C-alpha cells in the first residue's frame, strides 16, 4: 500500500513539474488604458499599445474588435513568437459624436488560456469646434412631415421639390411635388434650374428626399441663392404618417436589386465573399468622414458618369445612410436601379438597406477621417 502511495506521489510531482515547465503563450501589455484628453470633435487620434508574448509558445491573436465604428484597431502580427513584441494600433475618430466624455473599448482575443479576452480602454473629452475658437456651422432650417402637412391643409402657398432620382420619383412622390433631381442640379442642368425662375424668393420652398440627407444639401444651396428654403425630414417619414402619395408602377421583383440587412451584409458580403465591390453613394464629405472599409465612394449624383469603375462581372453592394435613424434613405436602392437600367444583371446588385449608420453603430470595420492620407 505504501509503495502505491509513493508511486502516486512520484507521478504527481513529475507531471506538475512538466506542467510548470510549459507555460504556453503568455500575453503582457505595456498598458491597457489611454486617455486622449481634450480633443475637437473633428480630430482623429491614434494610440499604439505594445503586446508582448512572455510565454514559451506562439501567441496567436484570433480576433481584434471594437465597440464602436468610431474606433478601429489593428495588430501588427497575428502570431507572436515567444519573447517577441507586436503593436496594437488604435485609431479613434469622434466625428459626429456628442460633446462630453467618451470611452470606448477594444478587445483582443488570443490563445492565452489565462486571459483569452483582453480588454483595452480609450477615452477622450470631446469639445465642439466652437470651444476651440472655430465658428459654428449654421443649421439648415427644416420642417417635419407633420408641419408641412398642416401648412398644406391651411392652403398656404408652398413649393415642394423632390430631389431624388427619376426612378424614385416615379415610384412615389408627394402630391404636386416638382421633380428637381440633385444629380442634375449639381451639374447646373438648364432644365432643372429653369424650374426656379418663376418662384418668388419669399415663397416657402421645401425640398425632400428619402430621409433628408440629399435634400439638406439642396436646401443649403437654395438658401445661398436667396430662396426661403426648408429641408423636410423625408418622404419615408411622410409615408409613415399615412399622408397622401402619388404612386406609379412598380418594377417587377426580378428587375429590382436584392435587399440585404446588417448581419448578412457583414458576415457574408464583407467577411465571407472577398470578390465584392462595396459602393458608398453618399456625398463626398460623408464618405471622407467615415465609410465601410475598402468601399468605393461614388455619390449617387455621379453614378451614371462613373459606371466604368464598377465591373459588371462582380457582385456590388450599395449603401447610403440607410434606416438607422428612423427614416429611410433610398439613395442606395436608386443606385441599384441605375445599374440595372444600364445593363447590369439584377442578381448581382445588392442594397444594404440598414446603411452606414447601422454599420458604424455595430462596430464593424470603417475607415476615413479628415486626417487620412
N, C-alpha and C positions, 0 to 999 in steps of 0.2 A: 504493500500500500504506500509506504514511504517512497519507494522507488518511483511509483507512478506520479506522486505529487511533485518529486524533484524534476521528473521529466516534463510535466506540465509547466512548472515554473521556468525551466530552461527555455522551452519553446516560446513561452510568453515574453520572456526577456529578449529572445532573439528577434522575434517579429516586431516588437516595439522599437528595438534599435534600428531594424531595417526601415520601419516607417519614419523614424526620426531622421534617418539619413537621407530620405527622399521627401523634400518639402514641396515639390511640384512648382508650378508657376505661382509667383507671389507679387502682387501689384503694390506699388508705392508711388504716391504723387507728392509733388512739392507743396501743393495746396489744392483745396477743392472749393475755394470761395474767392470771389473777386468783386470789389465794388468800384465801378467806373466813376463814382462821384456824380457831380452835377454836369449834365450834358444837355445840348439842344435836342429838340425832337427830331431834327433832320440829320443829326450826327450819327455816323457809323463807327462803332468801336470794336477793337479786336484784343483778345487776350490769349496767350499761349500757356497752357499748363504742361508741366513735364510729367510724363508717365514712365516709370521705371520698373523693370522686372528684376526683383531681388531674389527670385527663386532659382531653382536649378533645372527647370524645364521651360520650353517655349510658352510665353503668354500669348494666347490667341484672343484678339478682340473680335467678338462675334457681332456686335452691333453698337452704334453710337446714335442716340436720338435726343431731340429736344422737346420741350413742352409748348413751343410756340414757333410759328413760321418766321417771327422776327429774329430768331436765333438759329444760326447754323453751326455745326460742329464737324470737324474732320480730324481723323487721326493719321499721322504721317506713315504709320505702318500697322497693318492688321495682325502681324505676327512679330512679337518682340522676343528675341532670344534672351537667355539668362544673362544678367549683368548689363543689358542694353537699355537705352532710354529712347522714348519716342515723344513727339509733340502732339498735343491735343489743341487744335486751333479753333477758337470760338469767336464767331462774329455776331455782334448784336446791332440790329438796325431798328431803332424805335419809331421809324416813320409811321405816322398815323396814330401813335399811342397817346393816351391822355396824359397831361402833365401830372407829375407826382412821383412817388416812389414806385419803382417797378422791380420785380425779382423774377428771374427765370431759372429753369433747371435743365441740366444736361445729364444724361445717363449713359454710362459706359458699361456694357455687358461683356464679360470675359469668362475664361475657363478657370479663373482663380476661385476655388471652392470656398475659401474663407470669406470672400467678399465678391460674389459673382456679379453684383449690380452696384456700381459705384456712382454716387450722386455728386454732381458739381453744381454750385450756385453762382449766379452773377446778379448784380443789382446796379441800379442807377437812379438818380434823381432827375427826372425829365422835366425840363423847363420849356415853356413856349418860346417861340422865336422872339416875341416882343420883350421878354425878360432879359434877353441878351443884346438889347439895343437894336433889334431889327423891326421893321414895320410889320404890322398886322396885315394879313391878306383879307381884303374886304369880302364879306359873304355875298353870295348871289341870292337876290330876292326869290322866294319860292312860294308856291301855293300847293295846298293839299287837294286831292281829288274832291273832297267834300266841299272845300271852299269854292272851287271852280264850279261845281255842280249847283251850289246855292246861288252863285252870282249869275249863272246862265238862267236859272229859274226866275230871277228877278229881271230878266231880259236886258241885262247890262251888255253893252257892246264890247265884245272881246274877240280878238282874232286868235285862233288856235293853230299852231304849226306842228305837224307830225314830222319829226326829223329822222325817222327810221328809213330803212331801205324799202324799195318798191314792194318786194315780196311780203314784208311785214305789214305795210300799209294796206295792201290788197286783202290780206288775211283778216284784219280787223283794225278799225280806227274809230276815234271819237267823232260823232256826227259833226259835219261842217268843218272838220279839221282840214287844213290845206297841206298837201304833201310838199314838204320842204326838206329834202334829204341832206343830211350833214355831209355826206360824201361829195355831193355836187357843190354845196356851199363852200366847202374847203377849197375847191378848185375854181371858185369865182364863176360858176356856171351862169351865163347870162339869163337863161330861162328861170332859174331859181331866184336870182337877185331881182328880177323884174317883178316877182310877187310881192316885193316890199314897197314898190314905188307908190302905190295908191293907199298905203296905210299911214294914217295920221300918227305922228310920233307920240302923241299924248294918249292914244288908244291903248288899253292894256293888251299886251301880246304874250300869249302863253305857249311855250314850246314843251314838247314831251317826247320821250322815247319809252323804253321798257320800264326802267326803274330810275330815271332821272340822271343818268351818267352822261350820255351823249348830249342830251338836251341842255345840261348845265353849261357846256362849252358854247353852244349856240346862244343861250341866254346872255352869257358874258359878252360875246361878240356883238350882239344886237344892242346891248346897253352901251357899249363903247361907240356905237353908231348913233346913239341918242334915242333909241326906242325905249318905251316903257315896258320892258320885257320881264317875264317871270318864268321860273322853272317849275314845271309840275312834278309831283312825286313819281309819276309814271303811269302808263296805261295798265300795268299789272295791278296797281292799287285801285285804279278806276274800275277795272273789271271785278275785283274782289268786292267792291261796294255794290255791285249789281247795276251800275249806271249804264245807260244805253250805249250800244256799239253798232257800227255798221260792219257787217261780216261779209266777206267774199268767199269764193270757192276755196276749199281745202285741197292741198295736194294729196294724191294717194300715198299711203304709208310707204309703199315701195320706192317712192321718189323723195322721201324725207331722210335726213340724217338720223342715225340711231342715237338715242339719248343714253348717256352713262352717268352714274352718280358717284359720290365720293369714294366709297370703298372699292368699287370696280375700277374706277379711274386710276386709283393709286396702286392697288395690288396687281391688276392685270396690265393696264396700258402704260404704267410707269415702271413698275418693278419687273414684271414677268416678260413682257414683249419689249425688245430693245429697238426694233426697226420701226419706230413710230415717230411721226412728226407732230409735236405739240405746237399750237399756234395761239398766241395771245392777241386778241383782236381789240383790246382796249387802246386808249390813246397812248402816245409815246411817253408822256410824263408818268402815267400809272405804271407802264411797263418798266420804266427806268427805276421807279421807286421800289419795285419788287415783283417778281414773276416766278412761275413754275420753273424749276431748274432745267436748263437747256432748251427752253421754249423759244421759238421764233417770235419776234414782235412785229406784227403786221396789222396796223389799225384797220378796222372794217372799211373805213372810207378809202383806204389804199389797196384793198384786197384785189379788186379786178385788174389793177395795174401791176400786180406782183405775183400773178399765178405761176410764173416761171420758177418761183422759189419753192414751189410745192410739187413734189413728184407725184404723178398720177398713179404710180405703181406701189405707193406706200399708204398705210393707213394714217389718217390725220385726226387729231383730237383738237377741236376748237374750244376755247373758253373765253369768258369775259368776267364781269363782276359776279354774275350768277344770281342765286336766290337766297344767299346767306343773310341779307339784311331785311328780309320780309317782302321785298319786291322781286321782280323777275326781269333780269337783263336779257333781252332777246338777241343781242348782237352776235353771239356765237351760233345760234340757230340760223340767223340770216346769212352768216358766213358760209355755213354748210350748204345752204340752198344755192348760194352764188357758185360754189364749186360744182355742184350737181348740174346747174344750168349751163356751165361751161364744159360739160362732158366728163366730169369725174364720176366714178361709179359710186352710187349711194351707199353700197355696203361697206365702202372703205372710209366713209366720213362719219366721225363720231362728234357728239356735242356733250361736253362735260357741263351739265346744266347747273350744278351747285356753284361752280365758278371759283375764282381765285380767293374770294373771301373765306369760303368754307375750307379750301385747301390750306390757306395760311393758318386759320384758326385751329385746324387739326394738327399743326406742327409738321406738315410734310415739307420735303425739300424745296427751298426757294433760293433765289439769288437776285442780286440787283441792289441798288442803293446809289446815292449820288457820288460816293467815293470809289465806286467800282471803276476799274480801268476799261 
